[in-house]
Structure formats: C-alpha cells, structure tokens
Amino acid sequence: MSLLAVEELVAGYGPVRVLNGLHFVVEEGEVVVILGANGAGKTTTLRALSGVIEARGRIAFNDREIRGRRPDQVAAAGIAHVPQGRGTITDLTVDENLRLGAFTRRDREVAADMERWYALFPRLEQRRSQLAGSMSGGEQQMLAIARALMARPKLVLLDEPSLGLAPIITQDLFQTLGALNREQGISMLVVEQNAGLALEIAQRGYVLETGSIVASGTAADLTGNDDIRKAYLGI
C-alpha cells in the first residue's frame, strides 16, 4: 500500500482543464519530485491533492479516499501543504506562526516540537519574537516549512521551495530537506524548478508536460536521461 496513490486525476480552473488524468504514487519515507516547465500543471497538482481546488479521480492517502475533502480535513489526515510564495502569516511572530501550525493538535508536546524545529532552523530561534513579514525570503521559507512540520504530517507537499531565494540559501534549504527525509523519515512531494537540487534529495520523480505525465523513474534514471538533462538540468 502506497502512502499516496493518485489515479486519473483531473483538475483545472472553471472551464479550463489543466490536469489530464494523472497517475502517480508516493511511498512512505520517499521524496518524490515533479518536474515540468511553467504552466505544466505542477502547482495545480498540489492544490488538487490538498483540497484547495476541486478534482476528479482518486486520491488515496493511507488507503483512504481524500478527494473532495476540505483543506483542513486533508491537513488533519496528515498532509501539510507549503504553497508557492511561502504563505506565512506576516503580521504574526515566528513563535505565533509555529503555534498556528499545531492548531489541530490536542497533545502536550507542542512546545517540545517547537524547540525541535528551532534546533533544526537556528535562524528562526534567533528571531522567534520577530514578525514573519520583516524577515528575509529564505527565513520565511524556513518558517513555512517548520510551521507545516508542527502538524506532525506524514506527507509534506512543497511548491517551488527555492522560488526567489539566493543560490546559497537554496543549497542550505535543500540540505535541510534531505536531512529531514533521511533522519526523520518524512515523506515529501516536491514541485521544483531547480531540478538538479531536487533530484539530489529525491528517490523518484515524474515529468509533467501540459497536464500529463510524460516520463517517470528513479532520480538516477531521470538525471541520466539526455532529454531531461537538456530540458531541466541545463546540460
């Protein structure tokens, strides 16, 4: 049983159909990357999975159908979505943002988890009383990821986590994401323009073109594919 199994996923905006019957899976403990040019349907895929837009087809998470659920219900099932543009609450502090990420929890370990993610993102710990909107783009991206982790998700959806970040910050961010997967076993589905970095931390990937999957394979297979190297890796 796959952690996430998607079959015949169709979605779009009003009369405009963007996704044309996608099939893909994410196994427990995996990082899977979705590659594709702008407009291929990558962001739409994540929005459909998290319940932000309506979709047709089957979306099974932990072998339970979640298609048609509201975003809060999808989050409660164990899927955290870090949208493009970060999505931090800019007029709340770092501390308040993290507490907001745990709003569905009823256990007594929220404070301990906050310290855990502060240890992973030390720059956030230094700014815990600072308003999120006053921080750099890289710091806000770290906060968005840490806030998502506060919900203790089984799967994290990441939409263009490197967008707008300096190269050195992007390198640090992907090293942290890789460590989260290796050391914490957190599963991830990553949409990313920086294909090289994404494939370095991924086990498998899919290539999306105009709403259809045109290639898939292990990260090594995709990295070694000449067409993909030319289209997405700049080689």
C-alpha positions, 0 to 999 in steps of 0.5 A: 500500500502506497502512502499516496496513490493518485489515479486519473486525476483531473483538475483545472480552473472553471472551464479550463482543464489543466490536469489530464488524468494523472497517475502517480504514487508516493511511498512512505519515507520517499521524496518524490519530485515533479518536474515540468516547465511553467504552466505544466500543471505542477502547482495545480497538482498540489492544490488538487491533492490538498483540497484547495481546488476541486478534482476528479479521480482518486486520491488515496492517502493511507488507503483512504479516499481524500478527494473532495475533502476540505483543506483542513480535513486533508491537513488533519489526515496528515498532509501539510501543504507549503504553497508557492510564495511561502504563505506565512502569516506576516503580521504574526511572530515566528513563535505565533506562526509555529503555534498556528501550525499545531492548531489541530493538535490536542497533545502536550508536546507542542512546545517540545516540537517547537524547540525541535524545529528551532534546533533544526532552523537556528535562524528562526530561534534567533528571531522567534519574537520577530514578525514573519513579514520583516524577515528575509525570503529564505527565513520565511521559507524556513518558517513555512516549512517548520510551521507545516512540520508542527502538524506532525504530517506524514506527507509534506507537499512543497511548491517551488521551495527555492522560488526567489531565494539566493543560490546559497540559501537554496543549497542550505534549504535543500540540505535541510530537506534531505536531512529531514527525509533521511533522519526523520523519515518524512515523506515529501512531494516536491514541485521544483524548478531547480531540478538538479537540487531536487533530484539530489534529495529525491528517490523518484520523480515524474515529468509533467508536460501540459497536464500529463505525465510524460516520463517517470523513474528513479532520480538516477534514471531521470538525471541520466536521461539526455532529454531531461538533462537538456530540458531541466538540468541545463546540460 
